[in-house]
């Protein structure tokens, strides 16, 4: 019985320390509503924004293998200064979407959400979620994209 307990503890100890890493995320600095309302968002992205965004997403994937990429229409948006993502406070046009990539075995892995911020014709921020819908990044993207 003692041996089983030691083995179980040795397996669970690394998992417990990994869980604590996510809890230490620094919250982003809030932007006052008046600043958001009066910000200079600039012009909307060009009509080929989907192509520009697809190239940015492909560059972000470790092994792009026939990804299916869907994108929403551009809307005014912003990023907050957030040390967890390395983002700064920026205003522009947000485009949200999903990517579903094939694994090395040839099956699709599942939809992963993303948030992109355009300034003019450039993607200045691209934040990708992960397959866990409850992760910090996936939840943040869902909130930012009003999902």
MOUR-V757386 format. One record per pair of residues at least 6 apart in sequence whose ideal C-beta (glycine too) atoms are under 7 Angstrom apart, sorted by sequence separation. I is the first residue (numbers start at 1). GAP is how many residues later the second one is. D is the distance in Angstrom with one decimal. If there is no record, write none. Layout:
I;GAP;D, I;GAP;D
This chain:
58;6;4.8, 61;6;6.5, 81;6;6.6, 102;6;5.7, 103;6;5.2, 129;6;6.9, 132;6;6.2, 80;7;6.8, 81;7;5.4, 116;7;5.1, 117;7;5.4, 130;7;6.0, 79;8;4.5, 81;8;4.8, 100;8;5.0, 101;8;5.8, 117;8;4.1, 129;8;4.9, 130;8;6.0, 58;9;6.9, 79;9;7.0, 80;9;6.0, 100;9;6.9, 116;9;6.7, 129;9;3.8, 79;10;6.8, 100;10;6.4, 116;10;5.0, 127;10;6.7, 79;11;5.0, 100;11;4.9, 57;12;5.7, 78;12;6.3, 114;12;6.5, 115;12;4.7, 129;12;4.7, 78;13;4.6, 98;13;4.3, 99;13;5.5, 114;13;6.5, 98;14;6.5, 114;14;4.8, 127;14;6.3, 54;15;5.3, 77;15;6.7, 98;15;5.5, 99;15;6.4, 114;15;6.5, 77;16;6.3, 112;16;6.3, 113;16;4.2, 76;17;6.2, 77;17;2.7, 96;17;7.0, 97;17;5.7, 112;17;5.1, 53;18;5.8, 75;18;6.7, 112;18;6.1, 74;19;4.3, 75;19;5.7, 96;19;5.6, 112;19;6.2, 74;20;7.0, 50;21;5.4, 74;21;5.1, 94;21;6.4, 95;21;4.8, 110;21;5.2, 94;22;6.9, 109;22;6.6, 72;23;6.1, 94;23;5.5, 95;23;6.4, 71;24;5.5, 72;24;4.8, 49;25;6.2, 72;25;6.0, 92;25;4.8, 93;25;4.5, 113;25;6.1, 71;26;3.8, 92;26;5.2, 115;26;4.8, 70;27;5.3, 90;27;6.1, 92;27;4.2, 114;27;6.6, 69;28;6.4, 70;28;5.2, 113;28;4.5, 45;29;5.3, 113;29;6.5, 115;29;5.1, 44;30;5.4, 69;30;5.0, 115;30;6.1, 67;32;5.2, 68;32;4.5, 92;32;6.5, 113;32;6.9, 67;33;6.6, 67;34;4.4, 90;34;6.1, 41;35;4.7, 90;35;6.5, 65;36;6.0, 66;36;5.0, 64;37;6.6, 65;37;4.2, 79;38;5.5, 87;38;5.7, 39;39;6.8, 61;40;6.0, 77;40;6.1, 36;42;6.7, 53;42;5.8, 57;42;5.5, 85;42;5.7, 74;44;6.6, 49;46;6.4, 79;46;5.1, 31;47;6.9, 45;48;5.4, 31;49;6.0, 44;49;5.3, 96;49;3.6, 41;50;5.1, 42;50;5.9, 29;51;5.9, 40;51;6.4, 41;51;6.0, 28;52;3.7, 29;52;4.8, 39;52;4.3, 41;52;6.5, 84;52;7.0, 28;53;6.2, 28;54;3.8, 26;57;4.7, 57;57;6.5, 26;58;5.8, 31;58;6.4, 25;59;4.7, 56;60;6.6, 53;63;5.5, 60;66;6.0, 56;67;4.4, 60;68;5.9, 49;69;6.5, 52;69;6.5, 53;70;6.3, 56;70;5.4, 52;71;6.4, 45;73;4.1, 46;75;5.1, 45;76;6.4, 42;77;5.8, 43;77;6.6, 42;78;6.3, 25;111;5.5, 22;114;5.8
